[in-house]
Structure formats: C-alpha cells, structure tokens
Amino acid sequence: MRTSSFARLVAAIAVPLGATLTGCFVDRSVSIGNRPYLTTLEPSAIVAGGPSLTLTIHGHGFLPSDVVAYLGGQRSGTFVNSEEMTMLLNASDYVNAGMFGVEVYRFSGGSGVFDELYLVVTNPVPVLTSIAPTSVPVGGNPAPSVALTGSGFGPESQVLVGGAARATTYTSATQLTVYLAVSDVAAAGTLAIQVKNPPPKGGLSAVVTLKVGP
C-alpha cells in the first residue's frame, strides 16, 4: 500500500469544490474495478508561467462520480469515459517549477481510495531582449543598477555579469533588476549580461552587452 500525504478523511462524498481532500490512500490491494487507476498525463510536463490549459488524465476504471484533485484540492474535472478524464489547469496553478500530484479520488461510505501521477513543471529558458541603461560611467560607487526586459523570468532567476552572479530583484515575468558590483565598473570596457534560470530545465539567455565608460 502506498499512503498519501494526507491524514484521515474528514469529508465524505460531498466535498466542496476547492476543498482540501484528506485521508484517502492508494490501496493497490483494491482491484482496478473498484478504484481509479492512472497511467499517464497529457501533457506529462509543462513549462512554468504558461497560460491555462486542459490536462488529460489517462487510466482505467474511471466513474462519473470520481473526483479530480490537484495540489490537494478538488478541481472541476470532466469524465470522458472509463479511461479518460480531464481537468482545467489555471495559469496560477503552475507558476513555479516542481512535481505536483494529480489525483483521482473515489469516495465510499466516508472513506475512499485514490491514485495519482505527478505533473512535471519545468522552468522556462529565459529570453533577454534589452537592458536599460545600455551604458554606465566608470568608477561608480555605489555601482548602478540595470533594468532587464525579456520573458521567462521567475523569482529564482539570477542575473550574471561576466558569468558571475549578482544581486537580482524579480519584478515580473518580463522584468528584472541587477545591482552591479563596484568591481564591474572599475575600468572602461563591456560587460556580458545574461539571465540564468535554475533546473529543472531552465538555462541561460543570450548575452546583451553593457558598456562601461563614455
């Protein structure tokens, strides 16, 4: 038996939409005919920060009365047939990267069983389109900040200056601010500015050049 992360069931069959579902478990000793059995999700992996989408749940033994849940809360699911159900994922459901449980519950007599699969949410590859200002003076102390514009930014995005991480403030999915170090502007030249998103997936943006000097 694989126990869920939930405690004992506190709700029976009538669970309000959006409520937390607790106490059910995956009981592999229960025959497939008496419990939902999940095989695949479609898509099985998505990129954080996308629009609302429909997630298709494939499996066996689904019933019209089965309940779909995501992040521990009941969602509005659609029974298609005994091997397919769907649910709507809102954009706010996958802002951050990680692995998130998708469950189908079956309640009976105040208790129940469920099965689950994990949806993989990865960070996007950041896209850096412009910086402002495009040049800074030599010898600033404190060193200036630079605003970055692009897409695919997140709270964990890190700005690199010449390959070295610098203090970064996340404003939105399209806006970051980097705070240059005094050493960055100690001499005239150019600085390679990039954005890095951490795994899962993520990666580096293309370089935009910042000029230091007149």
C-alpha positions in Angstrom: 0.0 0.0 0.0 1.3 3.5 -0.8 -0.1 6.0 1.7 -0.9 9.5 0.6 0.5 12.7 2.1 -2.9 13.4 3.6 -4.2 12.5 7.0 -7.5 10.7 7.8 -10.5 11.5 5.7 -12.6 14.4 7.1 -15.0 14.7 4.3 -17.4 12.2 2.8 -18.7 12.1 -0.8 -19.9 15.7 -0.8 -16.6 17.6 -0.8 -16.9 21.3 -1.7 -15.1 22.4 -4.9 -11.7 23.7 -3.9 -11.7 22.0 -0.5 -8.7 20.0 0.7 -9.0 16.3 0.3 -7.6 14.3 3.2 -7.2 10.8 4.4 -7.6 8.8 1.2 -4.9 6.4 0.1 -3.7 4.4 -2.8 -4.5 0.8 -1.9 -3.0 -1.5 -4.5 -4.8 -4.4 -3.0 -8.1 -3.0 -4.2 -9.0 -4.4 -7.6 -8.8 -2.0 -10.6 -12.6 -2.4 -11.0 -13.1 -0.8 -7.5 -10.7 2.1 -7.7 -9.4 4.5 -10.3 -6.0 3.6 -11.8 -3.9 6.3 -13.5 -1.4 5.5 -16.3 -0.4 8.8 -18.0 -0.9 12.5 -18.1 -1.2 14.5 -21.3 0.9 16.6 -21.3 3.1 15.0 -18.7 5.5 18.0 -18.5 4.8 21.7 -18.9 6.8 24.9 -18.6 6.1 27.2 -15.7 4.4 30.5 -16.4 2.2 29.4 -19.2 -1.5 30.0 -19.9 -4.5 28.0 -18.7 -4.6 24.6 -20.3 -6.6 21.3 -20.2 -4.8 18.3 -18.6 -6.0 14.9 -19.8 -5.8 12.0 -17.4 -5.5 8.6 -18.9 -6.1 5.4 -16.9 -8.6 2.6 -16.2 -11.8 2.2 -14.3 -12.9 5.8 -14.1 -16.5 6.5 -13.0 -18.6 9.7 -13.5 -18.6 10.2 -9.7 -14.8 10.2 -9.3 -13.2 13.4 -8.1 -10.2 15.1 -9.6 -7.7 16.9 -7.4 -4.6 19.0 -7.8 -2.4 20.4 -5.1 -4.6 18.7 -2.6 -7.8 20.5 -3.6 -10.8 19.3 -5.5 -11.0 20.6 -9.1 -13.6 20.8 -11.7 -13.0 17.6 -13.6 -14.8 16.1 -16.6 -15.5 12.4 -17.0 -14.9 11.5 -20.7 -15.1 7.7 -20.4 -13.8 4.9 -18.2 -10.2 5.5 -19.5 -10.1 9.3 -19.7 -10.8 12.4 -17.5 -9.9 16.0 -18.0 -9.3 19.0 -15.7 -8.5 22.7 -16.3 -5.2 23.9 -15.0 -5.2 27.7 -14.4 -2.1 29.7 -15.1 -1.8 30.3 -11.4 -1.5 26.5 -10.8 2.0 26.2 -12.3 3.8 29.5 -11.7 6.8 27.6 -10.1 8.7 24.6 -11.2 8.4 21.3 -9.4 6.5 18.0 -9.3 2.8 18.3 -8.5 0.4 15.5 -7.7 -2.7 14.9 -9.9 -5.2 12.6 -8.2 -8.4 10.9 -9.0 -10.4 10.0 -5.8 -13.3 7.6 -5.2 -15.3 8.0 -2.1 -17.4 5.4 -0.5 -19.1 5.4 2.9 -17.0 8.1 4.4 -13.7 6.8 3.2 -12.0 6.3 -0.1 -9.1 5.4 -2.3 -7.3 7.3 -5.0 -4.5 7.0 -7.5 -2.0 9.7 -8.5 0.6 10.7 -11.0 3.0 13.7 -10.9 2.9 16.5 -13.3 6.4 17.9 -14.0 6.6 21.7 -14.2 10.0 23.0 -15.5 11.4 26.5 -15.6 11.5 28.2 -19.0 14.6 29.2 -20.8 14.9 32.9 -20.1 14.9 35.4 -23.0 16.7 38.7 -22.5 15.8 41.3 -25.1 17.1 44.6 -23.7 18.7 46.4 -20.8 18.5 50.0 -19.5 20.7 51.9 -19.4 22.9 50.4 -22.1 26.0 52.2 -20.7 27.2 53.3 -17.3 30.1 55.5 -16.2 33.4 54.2 -15.0 34.0 54.3 -11.2 30.5 54.5 -9.8 30.4 53.9 -6.0 27.9 52.6 -5.3 27.7 50.9 -8.6 24.5 51.5 -10.6 21.6 49.1 -11.2 20.4 47.9 -14.6 16.8 47.0 -15.6 16.4 43.9 -17.7 13.5 43.3 -20.0 12.6 39.9 -21.6 10.5 36.9 -20.9 10.5 33.7 -18.9 11.8 35.4 -15.7 10.9 34.0 -12.3 11.6 34.6 -8.6 14.6 32.3 -8.8 16.1 33.9 -11.9 19.7 35.1 -11.5 21.4 37.8 -13.5 25.0 37.0 -14.4 27.5 39.8 -15.1 30.6 38.5 -17.0 29.5 35.0 -15.8 29.3 35.9 -12.1 26.1 36.1 -10.2 24.9 39.5 -9.0 22.2 40.6 -6.6 18.9 40.4 -8.6 15.4 41.6 -7.9 12.5 39.9 -9.6 9.7 42.3 -10.6 7.7 40.2 -13.1 8.0 37.5 -15.7 9.3 40.2 -18.0 11.3 42.5 -15.7 14.4 42.0 -13.5 16.8 44.4 -11.9 20.5 43.7 -11.4 22.8 45.5 -9.0 26.3 45.8 -10.3 29.4 45.4 -8.1 31.9 48.2 -7.8 34.5 45.9 -9.5 32.2 45.7 -12.5 32.6 49.4 -13.3 36.2 49.9 -12.1 37.5 50.2 -15.7 36.2 51.0 -19.1 35.0 48.1 -21.3 32.0 45.9 -21.8 30.1 43.6 -19.6 28.2 40.5 -20.7 24.7 40.4 -19.1 22.8 37.2 -19.0 19.8 35.7 -17.1 20.0 32.2 -15.7 17.0 30.1 -14.6 17.7 27.0 -12.4 16.7 23.4 -13.1 14.5 21.6 -13.7 15.3 22.6 -17.3 15.8 26.4 -17.3 19.1 27.6 -18.8 20.9 30.7 -19.9 19.6 33.6 -22.0 21.6 35.2 -24.8 24.1 37.9 -23.9 23.3 41.6 -24.0 26.3 43.9 -23.7 26.5 46.7 -21.2 29.1 49.4 -22.0 31.2 50.8 -19.1 32.6 54.2 -19.9 31.9 57.1 -22.2 
